[in-house]
Amino acid sequence: MEKEALEQKLAHLKADYVRIQGDMDKLEYVRGRVSAAEEQLIRLEAEIAEVNRQLDHLSE
């Protein structure tokens, strides 16, 4: 992928992360089940790390 596409993907992943984190906060407030949201956050963290790694590789 080219740099611009990776940066767009990273922006979308970060937006999803923030949205899910907000949803998780709401679920915790009403004592809902947060395990699914936690799993999504873990998955997104891994994807964000991978995209950052690819961006670093392009910069070299």
C-alpha positions in Angstrom: 0.0 0.0 0.0 1.1 3.5 -0.6 1.6 6.0 2.2 -1.6 7.9 1.7 -3.7 4.8 1.7 -2.0 3.6 4.9 -2.6 7.0 6.6 -6.3 6.9 5.6 -6.6 3.4 7.0 -4.8 4.5 10.2 -7.2 7.4 10.6 -10.3 5.1 10.2 -8.9 2.6 12.7 -8.2 5.3 15.2 -11.7 6.7 14.8 -13.2 3.2 15.3 -11.0 2.8 18.4 -12.3 6.0 19.9 -15.9 5.1 19.0 -15.7 1.6 20.5 -14.0 3.0 23.6 -16.9 5.4 24.1 -19.4 2.6 23.6 -17.5 0.5 26.2 -17.6 3.4 28.7 -21.4 3.6 28.2 -21.7 -0.2 28.7 -19.7 0.0 31.9 -21.9 2.8 33.2 -25.0 0.7 32.7 -23.2 -2.5 33.8 -23.4 -4.1 30.4 -21.1 -6.8 29.0 -17.9 -5.1 27.8 -16.0 -8.2 26.8 -16.9 -8.0 23.1 -15.9 -4.3 23.1 -12.6 -5.2 24.8 -11.9 -7.8 22.1 -12.5 -5.3 19.4 -10.2 -2.8 21.0 -7.4 -5.4 21.2 -7.9 -6.3 17.5 -7.8 -2.6 16.6 -4.7 -2.1 18.6 -3.0 -4.8 16.7 -4.2 -3.4 13.3 -3.0 0.1 14.3 0.4 -1.3 15.3 0.7 -3.1 12.0 -0.2 0.0 9.9 2.3 2.1 11.9 4.9 -0.6 11.3 4.2 -0.4 7.5 4.4 3.4 7.6 7.7 3.2 9.4 9.0 0.8 6.8 8.0 3.1 4.0 9.8 6.0 5.6 13.1 4.1 5.6 
